[in-house]
Amino acid sequence: MLDECLRLNATFCMPHQAVTDALLDRRAGIIRDLDTYTQLIRERGMVPGLSSHMPEAVVYADRQNADVETYIQIYNPIGFLCQVETDWVAKVINDTPKPIMCIKPLAAGRVLPTTGLSFVYNSIKPNDIVCIGTLSTYEAEDDIRISREILSQPAATQRELDFSRSKLGLV
């Protein structure tokens, strides 16, 4: 698969959650064999990153100083496909110095653009990006217009997070 990415002139190679999350070991707090994969990606001249549905992947990769430049993480206001509460996903996104591509900000159409985009843009870092799937040029233009409006306003303030045993892997 890595050779196919190279053949297609990929700049970045970010193994998808089917690979990344399968290697995540919550008991040990690591992503097993990650260095092997990132080395193979670098050998092909691509930039390694990780795509995950598990926010622990970001925390563990950062802790083990993994050779990754960026992450993909699900993030939206209703927690659609998020594995922990959204305030904890926000903490993970904001605690890593690396940029994160936030996907599914509209929860696969379950949230209106103004709600989803306001939530995400007002709780991520300046170097993070938001990726939205659209079905038409009209939808893309509307999402861009809404994004520009939101980004022209000041950001909201943060509050202290509630803590439970299930968050232990995130701190």
Residue frames as a rotation matrix with the C-alpha (Angstrom) as fourth column:
MET 1
0.572 0.820 0.000 0.00
0.820 -0.572 0.000 0.00
0.000 0.000 -1.000 0.00
LEU 2
0.398 -0.494 -0.773 2.85
0.182 -0.783 0.595 2.41
-0.899 -0.378 -0.222 0.79
ASP 3
-0.692 -0.658 0.295 4.35
0.380 0.015 0.925 1.80
-0.613 0.753 0.240 -2.65
GLU 4
-0.118 0.746 0.656 0.96
0.974 -0.042 0.223 2.55
0.194 0.665 -0.722 -4.21
CYS 5
0.742 0.323 -0.588 0.80
0.504 -0.847 0.171 5.86
-0.443 -0.423 -0.791 -2.30
LEU 6
-0.154 -0.898 -0.411 4.27
0.086 -0.427 0.900 6.68
-0.984 0.104 0.143 -3.61
ARG 7
-0.650 -0.049 0.759 3.25
0.723 0.268 0.636 5.79
-0.235 0.962 -0.139 -7.17
LEU 8
0.322 0.876 0.358 0.32
0.908 -0.393 0.145 8.21
0.268 0.278 -0.922 -6.85
ASN 9
-0.366 -0.633 0.682 2.76
0.405 -0.768 -0.496 10.97
0.838 0.095 0.537 -5.75
ALA 10
0.735 0.619 -0.277 1.36
0.487 -0.198 0.851 11.28
0.472 -0.760 -0.447 -2.23
THR 11
-0.037 -0.698 0.716 3.08
-0.338 -0.665 -0.666 13.88
0.940 -0.267 -0.211 -0.08
PHE 12
-0.330 0.050 0.943 1.57
-0.943 0.030 -0.332 12.69
-0.045 -0.998 0.037 3.20
CYS 13
-0.293 0.306 -0.906 0.86
-0.091 0.934 0.345 9.13
0.952 0.184 -0.246 4.28
MET 14
-0.540 0.238 0.807 -1.47
-0.837 -0.253 -0.485 8.84
0.089 -0.938 0.336 7.23
PRO 15
-0.885 0.211 -0.416 -2.43
0.158 0.975 0.157 5.25
0.438 0.073 -0.896 8.00
HIS 16
-0.161 0.940 0.301 -6.19
-0.496 -0.341 0.798 5.13
0.853 -0.021 0.521 8.54
GLN 17
-0.035 0.217 0.976 -7.84
-0.999 -0.009 -0.033 4.13
0.001 -0.976 0.217 11.80
ALA 18
0.902 0.357 -0.243 -8.20
-0.372 0.928 -0.020 0.52
0.218 0.109 0.970 10.65
VAL 19
0.263 -0.898 -0.352 -4.41
0.396 0.434 -0.809 0.28
0.880 0.074 0.470 10.97
THR 20
-0.430 -0.510 0.745 -3.68
-0.343 -0.672 -0.657 2.92
0.835 -0.538 0.114 13.61
ASP 21
0.154 0.584 0.797 -6.35
-0.959 -0.106 0.263 1.94
0.239 -0.805 0.543 16.11
ALA 22
0.878 0.122 -0.463 -5.55
-0.097 0.992 0.076 -1.76
0.468 -0.022 0.883 15.76
LEU 23
0.020 -0.971 -0.239 -1.97
0.438 0.224 -0.871 -1.02
0.899 -0.088 0.430 16.89
LEU 24
-0.126 -0.018 0.992 -3.05
-0.630 -0.771 -0.094 1.10
0.767 -0.636 0.086 19.86
ASP 25
-0.188 -0.034 -0.982 -2.37
0.573 0.807 -0.138 -0.64
0.797 -0.589 -0.132 23.17
ARG 26
0.443 0.465 0.767 -4.29
-0.291 -0.734 0.613 1.10
0.848 -0.495 -0.190 25.96
ARG 27
0.937 -0.086 -0.338 -2.78
0.334 0.498 0.800 -1.14
0.100 -0.863 0.495 28.63
ALA 28
0.074 -0.993 -0.091 0.80
0.981 0.056 0.183 -0.19
-0.177 -0.103 0.979 27.70
GLY 29
0.589 0.235 -0.773 -0.12
0.230 -0.966 -0.118 3.35
-0.775 -0.109 -0.623 26.60
ILE 30
-0.490 -0.794 -0.359 1.64
-0.265 -0.256 0.930 3.03
-0.830 0.551 -0.085 23.24
ILE 31
0.725 0.517 -0.455 1.02
-0.616 0.192 -0.764 2.49
-0.308 0.834 0.457 19.56
ARG 32
0.315 -0.615 0.723 2.85
0.057 0.772 0.633 -0.74
-0.947 -0.158 0.279 18.81
ASP 33
-0.086 -0.515 0.853 5.26
0.838 0.425 0.341 -0.92
-0.539 0.744 0.395 15.85
LEU 34
0.842 0.481 -0.246 4.55
0.300 -0.795 -0.527 2.69
-0.449 0.370 -0.813 14.90
ASP 35
0.210 -0.851 -0.482 8.24
-0.502 -0.517 0.694 3.45
-0.839 0.096 -0.536 14.30
THR 36
-0.499 -0.348 0.794 8.40
0.396 0.723 0.566 0.63
-0.771 0.596 -0.223 11.76
TYR 37
0.310 0.730 0.609 5.55
0.913 -0.050 -0.404 2.14
-0.265 0.681 -0.683 9.75
THR 38
0.877 0.021 -0.480 6.78
-0.017 -0.997 -0.075 5.73
-0.480 0.074 -0.874 9.97
GLN 39
-0.160 -0.986 -0.040 10.24
-0.266 0.004 0.964 4.63
-0.951 0.165 -0.262 8.87
LEU 40
-0.396 0.087 0.914 8.76
0.753 0.600 0.269 2.86
-0.525 0.795 -0.303 5.82
ILE 41
0.722 0.684 0.107 6.78
0.649 -0.614 -0.450 6.01
-0.242 0.394 -0.887 5.01
ARG 42
0.603 -0.573 -0.555 9.90
-0.341 -0.814 0.470 8.22
-0.721 -0.094 -0.686 5.32
GLU 43
-0.358 -0.781 0.512 11.94
0.151 0.493 0.857 5.80
-0.922 0.384 -0.059 3.19
ARG 44
-0.111 0.425 0.899 9.46
0.976 0.217 0.018 6.45
-0.188 0.879 -0.439 0.37
GLY 45
-0.858 -0.392 0.331 9.86
0.457 -0.877 0.147 10.20
0.232 0.277 0.932 0.74
MET 46
0.054 0.944 0.326 6.43
0.296 -0.327 0.898 10.83
0.954 0.048 -0.297 2.27
VAL 47
-0.659 -0.163 0.735 5.53
-0.550 -0.562 -0.618 12.69
0.513 -0.811 0.280 5.46
PRO 48
-0.611 0.422 -0.670 4.02
0.517 0.853 0.066 10.42
0.599 -0.306 -0.740 8.13
GLY 49
-0.568 0.538 0.623 0.87
-0.770 -0.615 -0.171 11.22
0.291 -0.577 0.763 10.09
LEU 50
-0.952 0.304 -0.034 -1.86
0.294 0.880 -0.373 9.25
-0.084 -0.365 -0.927 11.84
SER 51
-0.400 0.911 0.094 -5.59
-0.633 -0.350 0.690 8.99
0.662 0.217 0.717 11.26
SER 52
-0.912 0.032 -0.410 -7.52
0.296 0.743 -0.600 7.72
0.285 -0.668 -0.687 14.25
HIS 53
0.130 0.970 0.203 -10.96
0.039 -0.210 0.977 7.52
0.991 -0.119 -0.066 15.79
MET 54
0.591 -0.004 -0.807 -9.30
0.768 0.312 0.560 7.10
0.249 -0.950 0.187 19.19
PRO 55
0.837 -0.277 0.472 -8.01
-0.284 -0.957 -0.059 10.30
0.468 -0.084 -0.880 20.80
GLU 56
0.750 -0.601 0.276 -5.50
-0.073 0.340 0.938 8.18
-0.657 -0.724 0.211 22.74
ALA 57
0.564 -0.558 0.608 -3.61
0.825 0.401 -0.398 7.74
-0.022 0.726 0.687 19.46
VAL 58
0.562 -0.335 0.756 -2.62
0.056 -0.897 -0.439 11.41
0.825 0.289 -0.485 19.55
VAL 59
0.766 -0.232 0.600 -1.66
-0.643 -0.295 0.706 11.28
0.013 -0.927 -0.376 23.23
TYR 60
0.731 -0.488 0.478 0.33
0.202 0.823 0.531 8.05
-0.652 -0.291 0.700 22.91
ALA 61
0.572 -0.531 0.625 2.12
0.757 0.046 -0.652 9.10
0.318 0.846 0.428 19.70
ASP 62
0.590 -0.351 0.727 3.16
-0.311 -0.930 -0.197 12.38
0.746 -0.110 -0.657 21.30
ARG 63
0.790 -0.247 0.561 4.30
-0.543 0.140 0.828 10.59
-0.283 -0.959 -0.023 24.49
GLN 64
0.561 -0.594 0.577 6.42
0.457 0.803 0.382 8.13
-0.690 0.050 0.722 22.57
ASN 65
0.012 -0.563 -0.827 7.86
-0.427 -0.750 0.504 10.93
-0.904 0.347 -0.250 20.39
ALA 66
0.232 0.178 0.956 6.60
0.632 0.720 -0.287 9.17
-0.739 0.671 0.054 17.29
ASP 67
-0.810 -0.555 -0.189 7.87
0.155 -0.514 0.844 10.37
-0.566 0.654 0.503 13.94
VAL 68
-0.056 0.832 0.553 4.54
0.998 0.033 0.050 11.84
0.023 0.554 -0.832 12.84
GLU 69
-0.913 -0.346 0.216 3.93
0.371 -0.925 0.085 15.39
0.171 0.158 0.973 11.68
THR 70
-0.615 0.776 0.136 0.14
-0.761 -0.630 0.156 15.60
0.206 -0.007 0.978 11.93
TYR 71
-0.873 0.411 0.263 -3.03
0.220 0.812 -0.540 13.79
-0.436 -0.414 -0.799 12.95
ILE 72
-0.535 0.845 -0.003 -6.59
-0.342 -0.213 0.915 13.26
0.773 0.491 0.403 11.75
GLN 73
-0.946 0.257 -0.199 -9.20
0.289 0.388 -0.875 13.15
-0.147 -0.885 -0.442 14.51
ILE 74
-0.209 0.954 0.217 -13.01
0.655 -0.028 0.755 13.08
0.726 0.300 -0.619 14.54
TYR 75
-0.813 -0.030 -0.581 -14.46
0.496 -0.559 -0.665 16.14
-0.305 -0.829 0.469 16.26
ASN 76
-0.517 0.719 0.466 -18.00
0.147 -0.461 0.875 17.55
0.844 0.520 0.133 16.28
PRO 77
-0.579 0.228 0.783 -20.45
-0.699 -0.632 -0.333 19.07
0.419 -0.740 0.525 18.79
ILE 78
0.496 0.844 0.202 -22.62
-0.838 0.406 0.364 15.98
0.226 -0.350 0.909 19.28
GLY 79
-0.140 -0.663 0.735 -19.76
-0.770 0.540 0.340 13.53
-0.623 -0.519 -0.586 19.72
PHE 80
0.864 0.481 -0.146 -20.73
-0.449 0.609 -0.654 11.55
-0.226 0.631 0.743 16.60
LEU 81
0.779 -0.529 -0.335 -18.17
0.233 0.742 -0.629 8.72
0.581 0.412 0.702 16.32
CYS 82
-0.028 -0.769 0.638 -16.08
-0.693 -0.445 -0.567 10.32
0.720 -0.459 -0.521 19.10
GLN 83
-0.018 -0.026 -1.000 -14.95
0.323 0.946 -0.030 7.75
0.946 -0.323 -0.008 21.65
VAL 84
-0.493 -0.027 -0.870 -14.96
0.858 -0.178 -0.481 10.17
-0.142 -0.984 0.111 24.60
GLU 85
0.517 0.743 -0.425 -16.83
0.687 -0.656 -0.312 13.37
-0.511 -0.131 -0.850 25.38
THR 86
0.623 -0.206 0.755 -16.14
0.621 -0.457 -0.637 16.29
0.476 0.865 -0.157 23.08
ASP 87
0.890 -0.348 0.295 -14.51
-0.444 -0.810 0.384 18.43
0.105 -0.472 -0.875 25.77
TRP 88
0.448 -0.753 0.482 -11.88
-0.076 0.505 0.860 15.71
-0.891 -0.422 0.169 26.14
VAL 89
0.423 -0.295 0.857 -11.35
0.893 0.297 -0.339 15.46
-0.154 0.908 0.389 22.40
ALA 90
0.860 -0.083 0.503 -10.82
0.076 -0.955 -0.288 19.25
0.504 0.286 -0.815 22.44
LYS 91
0.748 -0.614 0.252 -8.23
-0.452 -0.194 0.871 18.83
-0.486 -0.765 -0.423 25.21
VAL 92
0.315 -0.629 0.710 -6.34
0.548 0.732 0.405 16.24
-0.775 0.262 0.575 23.16
ILE 93
0.565 -0.045 0.824 -6.44
0.777 -0.306 -0.550 18.48
0.277 0.951 -0.138 20.08
ASN 94
0.857 -0.162 0.489 -5.21
-0.200 -0.979 0.025 21.50
0.475 -0.120 -0.872 22.01
ASP 95
0.752 -0.582 0.309 -2.56
-0.286 0.136 0.949 19.66
-0.594 -0.802 -0.064 24.02
THR 96
0.324 -0.678 0.660 -0.60
0.808 0.562 0.180 18.42
-0.493 0.475 0.729 21.00
PRO 97
-0.104 -0.418 -0.902 1.72
-0.143 -0.892 0.430 20.92
-0.984 0.174 0.033 19.34
LYS 98
-0.908 -0.259 0.330 1.15
0.239 0.327 0.914 19.16
-0.344 0.909 -0.235 16.03
PRO 99
-0.587 0.728 -0.355 -1.62
-0.806 -0.564 0.179 20.21
-0.070 0.391 0.918 13.66
ILE 100
-0.656 0.498 0.567 -4.79
0.250 0.853 -0.459 18.17
-0.712 -0.159 -0.684 13.62
MET 101
-0.825 0.532 -0.191 -7.18
-0.348 -0.211 0.914 17.73
0.446 0.820 0.359 10.74
CYS 102
-0.669 0.673 0.316 -10.59
-0.265 0.181 -0.947 17.72
-0.694 -0.717 0.057 12.41
ILE 103
-0.905 0.353 -0.238 -13.00
-0.128 0.309 0.942 15.58
0.406 0.883 -0.235 10.42
LYS 104
-0.337 0.899 -0.280 -16.77
0.717 0.438 0.542 15.16
0.610 -0.018 -0.792 10.57
PRO 105
-0.994 -0.066 -0.092 -17.41
0.110 -0.749 -0.653 18.62
-0.026 -0.659 0.752 12.12
LEU 106
-0.428 0.902 -0.059 -21.02
-0.880 -0.400 0.256 18.37
0.207 0.162 0.965 10.91
ALA 107
-0.490 0.176 0.854 -21.38
-0.471 0.770 -0.429 14.80
-0.733 -0.613 -0.294 12.24
ALA 108
-0.926 0.057 0.372 -22.09
0.323 0.628 0.708 13.37
-0.193 0.776 -0.600 8.77
GLY 109
-0.663 0.658 0.358 -24.96
0.051 -0.437 0.898 15.80
0.747 0.613 0.256 8.20
ARG 110
-0.034 0.665 -0.746 -26.50
0.892 0.357 0.277 15.49
0.450 -0.656 -0.605 11.66
VAL 111
0.024 -0.072 -0.997 -25.49
0.688 -0.723 0.069 19.06
-0.726 -0.687 0.032 12.62
LEU 112
0.908 0.311 0.280 -26.10
0.418 -0.641 -0.644 22.32
-0.021 0.702 -0.712 10.75
PRO 113
0.213 -0.911 0.353 -22.95
0.711 -0.103 -0.696 24.04
0.670 0.399 0.626 9.43
THR 114
0.199 -0.150 0.968 -23.22
-0.373 -0.925 -0.066 27.11
0.906 -0.348 -0.240 11.68
THR 115
0.859 0.178 0.481 -23.47
-0.512 0.252 0.821 24.94
0.024 -0.951 0.308 14.80
GLY 116
0.847 -0.525 0.080 -20.79
0.518 0.850 0.100 22.42
-0.121 -0.043 0.992 13.88
LEU 117
0.217 -0.809 0.547 -18.31
0.634 -0.309 -0.709 24.90
0.743 0.500 0.445 12.48
SER 118
0.424 -0.025 0.905 -18.74
-0.516 -0.828 0.219 27.37
0.744 -0.560 -0.364 15.36
PHE 119
0.957 -0.016 0.289 -18.13
-0.238 0.524 0.818 24.59
-0.164 -0.852 0.497 17.85
VAL 120
0.651 -0.737 0.181 -15.03
0.757 0.647 -0.091 23.24
-0.050 0.196 0.979 16.12
TYR 121
0.192 -0.621 0.760 -13.39
0.467 -0.623 -0.627 26.52
0.863 0.475 0.170 15.09
ASN 122
0.431 0.037 0.901 -13.85
-0.561 -0.771 0.300 28.00
0.706 -0.635 -0.312 18.56
SER 123
0.808 -0.108 0.579 -12.16
-0.492 0.418 0.764 25.10
-0.325 -0.902 0.284 20.30
ILE 124
0.732 -0.628 0.264 -9.12
0.681 0.694 -0.235 24.15
-0.036 0.352 0.935 18.17
LYS 125
0.012 -0.846 -0.533 -5.62
0.474 -0.464 0.748 25.59
-0.881 -0.261 0.395 17.74
PRO 126
0.418 0.118 -0.901 -4.77
-0.528 -0.775 -0.347 28.13
-0.739 0.621 -0.262 15.04
ASN 127
-0.498 -0.696 -0.518 -2.64
-0.837 0.229 0.498 25.56
-0.228 0.681 -0.696 13.19
ASP 128
-0.566 0.410 0.715 -5.43
0.235 0.912 -0.337 22.94
-0.790 -0.022 -0.613 13.05
ILE 129
-0.848 0.335 -0.410 -7.66
-0.518 -0.361 0.775 22.52
0.112 0.870 0.480 10.02
VAL 130
-0.185 0.878 0.441 -11.24
-0.357 0.358 -0.863 21.46
-0.915 -0.317 0.248 9.47
CYS 131
-0.970 -0.111 -0.218 -12.25
-0.245 0.390 0.888 19.02
-0.014 0.914 -0.406 6.76
ILE 132
-0.205 0.974 0.098 -15.87
-0.454 -0.005 -0.891 18.95
-0.867 -0.227 0.443 5.63
GLY 133
-0.795 0.062 0.604 -17.44
0.495 0.643 0.585 16.57
-0.352 0.764 -0.541 3.17
THR 134
-0.309 0.722 -0.620 -19.83
-0.523 -0.673 -0.523 18.20
-0.794 0.163 0.585 0.71
LEU 135
-0.078 0.390 0.917 -22.11
0.590 0.760 -0.273 16.96
-0.804 0.520 -0.289 -2.05
SER 136
0.571 0.330 0.752 -22.14
0.811 -0.365 -0.457 20.07
0.124 0.871 -0.476 -4.22
THR 137
-0.481 -0.692 0.538 -20.39
0.632 -0.699 -0.335 23.31
0.608 0.178 0.773 -5.05
TYR 138
0.196 0.659 0.726 -23.25
-0.174 -0.705 0.687 25.14
0.965 -0.261 -0.023 -3.32
GLU 139
0.912 0.134 -0.388 -22.63
0.319 0.364 0.875 23.28
0.258 -0.922 0.290 -0.05
ALA 140
0.034 -0.982 -0.185 -18.89
0.995 0.050 -0.085 23.99
0.093 -0.181 0.979 -0.24
GLU 141
-0.438 -0.160 0.885 -19.49
0.315 -0.949 -0.016 27.69
0.842 0.271 0.466 -0.94
ASP 142
0.568 0.732 0.376 -21.95
-0.171 -0.342 0.924 27.91
0.805 -0.589 -0.069 1.95
ASP 143
0.771 -0.343 -0.536 -19.55
0.634 0.489 0.599 26.16
0.057 -0.802 0.595 4.36
ILE 144
-0.308 -0.919 0.244 -16.72
0.891 -0.369 -0.264 28.49
0.333 0.136 0.933 3.29
ARG 145
-0.128 0.357 0.925 -18.92
-0.009 -0.933 0.359 31.57
0.992 0.038 0.123 3.81
ILE 146
0.867 0.498 -0.015 -19.97
-0.030 0.083 0.996 30.36
0.497 -0.863 0.087 7.27
SER 147
0.431 -0.794 -0.429 -16.36
0.900 0.414 0.137 29.49
0.069 -0.445 0.893 8.15
ARG 148
-0.440 -0.613 0.656 -15.16
0.587 -0.750 -0.306 32.96
0.679 0.250 0.690 7.21
GLU 149
0.281 0.635 0.720 -17.87
-0.252 -0.675 0.693 34.56
0.926 -0.376 -0.030 9.35
ILE 150
0.940 0.083 -0.332 -16.98
0.261 0.454 0.852 32.41
0.222 -0.887 0.405 12.35
LEU 151
0.183 -0.971 -0.156 -13.24
0.976 0.198 -0.088 32.92
0.116 -0.136 0.984 11.98
SER 152
-0.284 -0.259 0.923 -13.69
0.314 -0.935 -0.166 36.69
0.906 0.242 0.347 11.94
GLN 153
0.638 0.576 0.510 -15.14
-0.343 -0.379 0.859 36.61
0.689 -0.724 -0.044 15.49
PRO 154
-0.279 -0.762 0.585 -13.23
-0.904 0.004 -0.427 36.20
0.323 -0.648 -0.690 18.81
ALA 155
-0.387 0.034 -0.922 -12.93
0.001 0.999 0.036 32.66
0.922 0.013 -0.386 20.22
ALA 156
0.709 0.682 0.178 -14.80
-0.268 0.027 0.963 31.41
0.652 -0.730 0.202 23.31
THR 157
-0.114 -0.742 0.660 -13.05
-0.962 -0.084 -0.260 30.70
0.249 -0.665 -0.705 26.64
GLN 158
-0.316 -0.117 -0.941 -12.18
-0.098 0.991 -0.091 27.23
0.944 0.064 -0.325 28.02
ARG 159
0.478 0.442 0.759 -13.60
-0.826 -0.067 0.559 25.61
0.298 -0.895 0.333 31.17
GLU 160
-0.529 -0.666 0.526 -12.17
-0.816 0.569 -0.099 22.93
-0.234 -0.482 -0.845 33.49
LEU 161
-0.247 0.386 -0.889 -12.94
-0.573 0.681 0.456 19.36
0.781 0.622 0.053 32.40
ASP 162
0.601 0.442 0.665 -14.78
-0.784 0.488 0.384 16.74
-0.155 -0.752 0.640 34.44
PHE 163
-0.423 -0.834 -0.356 -12.57
-0.842 0.507 -0.186 13.74
0.335 0.221 -0.916 35.15
SER 164
0.710 0.549 0.441 -13.42
-0.661 0.736 0.148 10.05
-0.243 -0.397 0.885 35.37
ARG 165
0.150 -0.672 0.726 -11.47
-0.159 0.708 0.688 6.79
-0.976 -0.218 -0.001 35.25
SER 166
0.595 0.147 0.790 -12.15
0.661 0.470 -0.585 6.45
-0.457 0.870 0.183 31.51
LYS 167
0.963 -0.239 0.120 -10.04
-0.130 -0.810 -0.571 9.57
0.234 0.535 -0.812 30.88
LEU 168
0.669 -0.731 0.135 -6.90
-0.046 0.140 0.989 8.14
-0.742 -0.668 0.060 32.49
GLY 169
0.145 -0.622 0.769 -5.30
0.860 0.463 0.212 7.34
-0.488 0.631 0.603 29.11
LEU 170
0.542 0.160 0.825 -5.77
0.680 -0.661 -0.318 10.94
0.494 0.733 -0.467 28.00
VAL 171
0.938 -0.201 0.283 -3.78
-0.317 -0.831 0.458 12.62
0.143 -0.519 -0.843 30.78
